[in-house]
Amino acid sequence: MTMALKYLIQKEFLQIRRNSFLPKLIVMFPIVIMCVMPWVMSMEVKNIVVDVVDNDRSTRSQQLVHSIEVSNYFIFNGQKPSYKAALAEIEKGKADVVLVIPQDFDKQLALGRQPQILIAANAVNGTKGSIGSAYLSQIVTAHTLPDHAALLSKVSTLLLYNKHQNYKFFMIPALFAIVMMLMTGFLPTLNIVGEKEAGTIEQINVTPVSKWAFILSKLIPYWLIALFVITVCLFLAWLVYGITPVGPVWLVYVLALLLALFFSSFGLIISNYSDTMQQAVFVMWFFIVCIMLLSGLFTPTRSMPQWAYATTYVNPMHYFIDAMRTIFIRGGSFANVAHQVFALLAIGLFMAAWAVQSYKKNS
């Protein structure tokens, strides 16, 4: 079995090397993901276009307008003559938020009253609308309630771990999961079904090679590819962003191998049950999208409905991303991620056993 496994693994690497596209994909894919995605995959809301309707035209109202102009979160789109004109800008998609300052703004403040200021936001994009309104409300509150603003300034906030609130620290560990998922998931999915279409699977079926040896020969190359890909990702995270794991690096490799065990086994299962590459790709894509969106990659899992949150207990991406963020940001040790490691191991071994069982060898 050992010799047969050796030659089968050698065959897999020969097939990858002779493919003019796969070696380039294996090298370029992690480079593109790590160098491009952290800059664009940010949940921070900026560049909110604001129209202001100043019906007071007083010194205090102009101070409020100036505060909006100098904010890094807003793009000041100018002052409009009326609310109707500003609303027309929103309807045309040229503005996101409208701030209407009442005519008696300065007078109300002088009398110690709180003027009624209108903030109207385009909530087609709910996140941008709500967060943009919240940002604008903070600026307005600081000008209309100076005593309240002074009280807020005395509150001390202690940011743990990601002290500079750099979103890249949050996203880069998750991008490792995306690279691993696509590289060690889709390639095995196309493997056996590709041999079915080429007719080479029949030659394997008439040999005395066991099912375990055959499936292992399909899995091991992708585990080695996973080690290469995770090394490239770690190097680029350090070189481009200066981000390195605070915790032990060897744990990153352990988690990568366990995730690769799951996805490569899962890909082979789909490949075993599929008759064509098109069928295999569509089935794999369906599961990949579900696994990714329910993993907590983009949104907190606790924000999901209870029935959706229950799926995280069997979602390997959730365990991997949670553990990677613990190691990268919090500097967690093995004890801190032991739950995730054992969960990934259990799910991976189950899928590997299923991959062997689902392969039908007709000799």
ABEGO torsion letter per residue (X at the ends): XAAAAAAAAAAAAAAAAABAAAAAAAAAAAAAAAAAAAAABBABBBGBBBBBBBAAGBAAAAAAAAAAAABAABBBAEBBABAAAAAAAAAAGABABBBBBBAAAAAAAAAGBBBBBBBBBBAABAAAAAAAAAAAAAAAAAAABAAAAAAAAABBBBBBGBAAGBAAAAAAAAAAAAAAAAAAAAAAAAAAAAAAAAGAAAAAAABABBAAAAAAAAAAAAAAAAAAAAAAAAAAAAAAAGBBBABBAAAAAAAAAAAAAAAAAAAAAAAAABABAAAAAAAAAAAAAAAAAAAGAABBAAABBAAAAAAAAABAAAAAAAAAAAAAAAGBBAAAAAAAAAAAAAAAAAAAAAAAAABBBBX
